[in-house]
Amino acid sequence: MSDVTAIVVTFDSAHALPDCLGALHREGVPVVVVDNASTDGSAAFAEGQGAKVVRNARNEGYGRANNIGARAAQTEFLLIVNPDCSVDAGAVAALVDAARRYPDGGLFAPKIVEPSGRVFFQPRSLLSAYLPNATGRLSLPEGEACAPFFSGACFLIRRDLYERLGGFDENIFLFYEDDDLCRRVADAGAALIYVPKAVVRHGRGRSSAPKRGLVFKARWED
């Protein structure tokens, strides 16, 4: 697809890349892989699959690495994809179709299905206490719908909007950078739209090989 570039950030993600990159290749989506100093051959594998690879000298974090990838893309849309996500056939085309039909939309979120079959849909955010869903009760929309927050595991965004907003906040190393971006998209006057026809399978937590101390570092590194 000539109007979309997928951005995939890797950090010791070689175990997840075959499914992720294979699915994007089948959909004809060019890929920029930004590797955060992996030691497991992630970058080499991605290059072997035909992806454009940017190799960071250190782990720059999720948001900053995505911004690096976005600067390497020239297409109308960016598809942010976790390495443990696999797009179903037609998913990317469905997201682009929604973007064409909703010119006031800025960010388009697929239906994210976890290995258990559970559909992940974000019912609240710690960044917005005004949302009245204190228990986090999940009610799935029956069709396309607007919502204030979506998962950063996979979404389509207009590149010009992403650039205008400065992309992800680079002061956030990992966690809640997607909530922050969603809030800024809405503040800019653009709608965030759920597109359930676009199905993405998410391994949830399989993006990186487990490492001791990773969660502590992710939450506190600046």
N, C-alpha and C positions, 0 to 999 in steps of 0.2 A: 504494500500500500504506500503510494508516494506521498500521502499527506500526513503520515504518522511515523514517529520514531519512538521506539521503546527504550526506556532508560532502566537498566538493571544494575543495582549496586550489590557488589559481592564482598563477602568477608569470610573466607574459608567455606565457600558455598558449592564446591565442585560436586558434592553428592546430589544437589538439587538442580543443577544447571541443565542436565540432559532433557528433563521434562519441560522446563521453562523455555529454554532456547528452541527446542524442537517444536513446541507448539507455536511460538512466534514465527519460526521459519515457515511452517505449514500455512500460516495466515498471510505470508508475504510481507511481514513487518520488519523493517531494518532495525537493528539493535545496537545501542551504545552500552557497553558494559564498563562500569567504573569500579575498578578493583581496589579495595582498601587494604593493600599490602597483605594479601592472602599468602599462606604458606603451603597450600594444598593443591596448587596447580590450577586454580580457578581461572586465572587470566589466560593461561596457555590453552585451556580447554575452550574458552569462549572464542579465542582467536581461531582455533581449529574449526569452529562452527560458523565462521564467517562474520562474527560480530566485530565492530570497531571497539577496541579496548583502550581505555585510559588507565594507566597504572599509577596509583598514588603511592608515594614513598612511605606513608604511614596511614593508619586508620583515621580518616577524616570525619567519620560519623556519617549517619544516613542522610541527613538533610544537605549537608555541604557537598557530599559526593553526588547526590542527585542534581544539585545546581551545576556542578562541573559537567555532568553529562548533558544537561539541558543546553549549556553553552556550545556543545559540540553538535547540536542538532539544528537543522534549518527548516524543518517541516512546520506546517500549520498547527499540528497537534503533537503533544507529548503524551506518551503512555507510560506512567510510572508503574513499575512491576517489581514486586519482591521476587528474589530468585526461587522461592518455594511456592510460587504461583504458576499455574498452567492455564492458559486461556483456551476455552472450548472453541470449536469451529464456529466461525461467524461472530464471535464475541466482540472483536475489535471493530468489525464493520457495523455492528449494532450500536456501539458507542458513537462512532462517527456519524451514523445516520441520525441519532438523537441530537447531536451537536448541530447538524444541518437544520433540523426541524425546530430547534429551540435556540435562536440566535442570541437570546438574553441569558442563556446558560453559559457558565464558565467552566464548571467541573462536572464530570459525568462518571458515575460510579456503577460498576457491574454488580451482579448478584454473586456474592462470594460464598462458596460452599466449602465447608471444612470436611476433613476425612470421615467424620462420623455421619455426614449428611446434613448436619446442622447448617442453616443459613446464618451467616454473620451479618447483623445489621445493627449499627450503633445507636442505642436508645438514649444516650446522654453523654455528657462530657464534663470532666472536672473543671474545664476552663469556662464553663457557662452554668453557673449556679442558678440562673434564672429559669432553666428548663424544668418543668414541673414533674419530671419523671424520676422521682427520688429513688424508687426501688429498681430502676433500670428495666422495667417490664417491657418485653419485646413484642411489638405488633408489626408484622411485615406488611408493607403496602401490597395491594393486589395488582398494581401496575406501575407505570412510571409515576414518580412522585418527587417533590422537593423535600429536602431534609437539611437540618443545619450542620450535620457532621457525617463524614464517611471515613471508612478505613483507608489508611495510606498504603495498604498492601497492593492495591491496584486501582488506578483511576486514569481517566483521560482528561486533559486540561488544554485549553487553548494556549499556545506558546506565547503569544503576545501578552496575555493576562499573567501568565507565570513570570515573565520577564518584568512586567510592570510592577508586580508585587515583590520582586526580588527573590522569588522562589521560596524554598523553605528557609526558616530562620536559622542561620548558621550558628547561633549561640546555643541551640538545642542539639546536643550530640545524638541522642536517641530517646524515643518515647515522647508522645504528645506533639511532635512536630507536625503531624498530619492534622490534629485538631486545630492547632494554631493557624495553619494554612487555610483550612476550611473557614475559620472565622474571618480571616482577612479577605477571602474571596467574597463572602457575603457582605462584608463591610464595603467592598468595592462596588456593590450593586449588582453582582452577577449571581445567578441562581445555581444551586447545587442539585443535580438531578440524578435520581436512581433509575437505572435502566435494567430491569430484571431479565430482559431477553438476552443480555450479555452475561454469560456465565463464566466464572473463573473459579478454578479449584485451588484452594489455599492449604498448604501443608501446616501452617500455623506453628511457628517456632522452629522450623527446619531451615531457615535462611542461612544460619551459620552453624558450624559444628560447635558443640558445647565446650565452653572454657570456664574454668574457675575464675570468679571475680568479674565476669563479663557484665552482669547486671549492675554491680556497684559502679563499675567504670562508666557504663552507659548513662547512669543517672547523674553522676557527679562530675564527669570530666568537662572542662570548659574549652 
